[in-house]
Amino acid sequence: MNLAVDGLINEFQCPTKPCDPVYLAGLQWASANITEFSTPPSPTIASLNSTTFGYIEMSYYIQEKGGRYPNVVFTPDDFAKIFYYNVSDGYPAYSETTLLDIGKMREFFEYGRNGTFSDI
């Protein structure tokens, strides 16, 4: 393995070698660290890719809302729980936490509508 890849693994605290793509997706979603430390640096992947729009990363959304959600923090583990699916076949797997389940998605939006984030 070359030094650049080893450096990337250490920088992003990847739990596996090579970095698991789901972990990297979660890291970007939770903190935008991948694009923040890219060349050129960017607070969101949306500014680097013309096919994306809106608030792709939770960290960017929270930052852009200017303190509206001061105690809300997301981690790559949260991403893995919220978007849990069977990697081998690509289908959602049953989980108490996944938003890929339509019932859980409805619940999530209801909590958001009511502002009861602590129930999530």
N, C-alpha and C positions, 0 to 999 in steps of 0.2 A: 504494500500500500504506500502511496506517496505521501509526502509531508503535508501537501495541501488538503488531502482527504482526511488525514489524521487530525489536522488542525480544525477542520470543519466538524468532525465528530466531537472533539473536545469543546469547541466553541458552543455548540448547540446541545451539549450534554446528551448525545445520542446513547440510548441504552444498548444498542446493537451495532455491530460493524458488518456491512455498511448500514447507514442510517435507514431505519424502517420508514417507508414513504408515508404511512399513516401517522407516525410520530412527527415527521416533518410538516405534514399538512396541519396537524394539531398545533404545532409550534407556531406556524404562520397565522393560523386562525386566532390563537390565543394572544399572541404578542407581536406579530409582524416582524419577528427577528430576522427572518430570512431575507426579506426585501430591505429591511432597515440596514442590514450589513452588506448589501449587494453593491454592485457598481453599475449605475449610480444608485445611491441610497434612496429609499422611498418608504413612506409610512404605510403604503398599501400596494398590493399587487395590481389594483385597478389602474394606477397611474403608469404602470409599466406595460400593460397589456390592453390594447384597445378593444378586445372582445369581452372585457369584464366591465361591470358598472355597479354603482351603489356601494354599500358597505360590505365588503367581502369578509373582512376580519372583524371579530368582536372587539379587539383592542382599538382598531381604527374607529369603529362606530362609537364606542364609549368616549374616546378622545374627542371626536367631533361634536359630541353632545355636550361638551363643556362642563363636566361635573354633575350632570343630571343623575348619574349612577355612581356616586362616590365610593361605595363599598363593594362594588361588583368587580370580581376578578375571575378570569378564566385561565385554565391551564391546558396543556396538551392532553392530560388525563380526562378533563371534562369533555374535550372534543371527542376522544375515543368512546366515552360513555354515551354522549348525545348522538353520535353518528355511527353507532355500533352496527356492524354487518358481518356476514360470513365472507371472509376474504376469498375463500376458494371458489364460491359460486357467484359472489357479487350481490346476493339477495340479503335483505334485512334479516337479522336473527332476532329471536325474541329476547328482550331485555327489559327490565323495569325502567331503564333510563333512556333508551333510544328514541329519537324523534323520527326515525324512519318508520316507526309504527304509527299509523294514522290516529289511533286513540291517544297515544302519548303526545302527538303533535297538537291535537285539539286541546288537551289538558294544558300544555305549555302556553298556547295562545290565550287560553282562559286566564291563567295566572298573570300573564302580561297585561291583559285587558283590565284585570282587577288590581294590578299593582302589587300582587302578593308574591314577590320574587322569592321570599324565604321558604315558600312551600315547594319550590321546584326541586 
